[in-house]
Amino acid sequence: MSWCCFSERKKTQEEIGVWHGWRITAALQQCTASVGTELFKWVKHFSNAPLLIGKSEIIQVDGFSSAKNIRLFSYNELISATGNFHPSNRIGQGGFGTVYKGILRNGTPIAAKVLSAESRQGINEFLSEIDAITNVRHPNLVELLGCCVEETNRILVYEFVENRSLDRALLGIASKSAELSWGVRCAICLGTAEGLAYLHEEIKPHIVHRDIKASNILLDRRFAPKIGDFGLAKLFPDNITHISTRVAGTTGYLAPEYAVRGQLTRKADVYSFGVLVLEIISAKRNTKSSWSGKEKYLLEWTWQLYEEERLTELVDPNLKEYSEEEALRYIKVALFCTQATASRRPSMPQVVQMLSRPIKLNEEELTPPGLLQSSSRKGTKSDSGTKDTSVATTSPYTSVPVTITEMDPR
């Protein structure tokens, strides 16, 4: 009898347990459905923002394809790596933000480029930049390791390049120009040219850097050059002859057609590269300085030396040994690159050929460089009432292809 009573009570408890379990399950299902609905509404409302999926995928709803081959760093991870972006770790400052050196937990050194909130670069431009350079790999280009997109933080994470910028090594206050031998300088010129040729010709669509200058050329531990700062790079479709766009670059390096008319082509990079070569050879900036008692830009002074057949005077006096033939060829290549008419400038693959082999340049085709000058030196103004900035050139030239003749080795 006692066994029967015990059996009866156990059955009742099981029934009660099942009933409570059913109510809990139903409540959880209802809660899940409600949360799912609200989550869907939230995602739909913020559909213009990027969605971070896992650790290696970015999905952009607003017309961008998925970028699955880039590592996503958390903001906390970069705070830890850079010492909370401590000023002592700051290694560079650019138009779009500040660059900090960092060390990841696995010991890998990095350069974290923190884009400034004040810059005009929005999320779409940021993702365009990432999309453009994710698969770009070349020995003479700084490698992008990943990025961080958390709330308002937008950070690019690059490989760390040991010897910092060419600007610092060659032209800075603590310049080490004496340590840059003629052979090293030639290698820097050639490597930079090869990197640009890769961007211009081998990447599809082509990439125009728009801001080639000494501070954007980084040097590794062997002083091999790597082109950095693709924040200004834009994709360049084959079916467009030029892109009229917001001028972004550095005065002194800007091609005249780009600076004055906003007309951007690959030849704008060629012009900037020509100026860079002159800086590397002379260890002087392309800014107005006193040359023989007269204020002139480096490019302007170089052209004068060319006309007077005194080009060797441009070579850095700190260079104890150098090849005069090679120096003259490099300077003349720079002058071909900086011609006023863009169509007369060589392509970067042609430049690589000119620099890498002993060739004879057809100097009969060389025309004066394009120099930005203000025509209102005495306060003169244009008809519109504004100062007229123009390009100092002679009469217009027709487009003539660059011709080079290979010399027989001696």
Order of alpha helices (4+ residues) and beta strands (2+ residues): alpha-beta-beta-beta-alpha-beta-beta-beta-alpha-beta-beta-alpha-beta-beta-beta-beta-beta-alpha-beta-alpha-beta-beta-alpha-alpha-alpha-beta-beta-beta-beta
